[in-house]
Amino acid sequence: MSSVSIIGLGNMAGALATRAVAGSHAVEIIGRDPVKAENLAATLGGGATIATLGAVPTGDIVILAVPYASAVPVVTQYGDALAGKVIIDVTNPVSPDSQGLVTPTAVPARRRSPRSPPPARTS
């Protein structure tokens, strides 16, 4: 069993948290709206817990499920607290109207981060 921290409170965060709870994983929900976080955790059941945005994620796996524009600031905020954790980024550089991308042509989103977290594991 793994422990999973999900940063985000939207549809993708909820869907991934639902699957993690169904797989008997410990799930921690982290978001900037405490009421939404509590509601999501209550909906999930399975002992899902909540933490406030900025608290060190307790999960071995950290899923970043925030809007694309928030990804770099969130990773920067956590900094070294993410060292040694498996980080899964499910953000998409899609415009709010889903009609295009929000990154410059030919620049992968991963390369836009000014400071990537240290690698968790190497194969």
Disulfide bonds with the S-S distance in Angstrom:
none
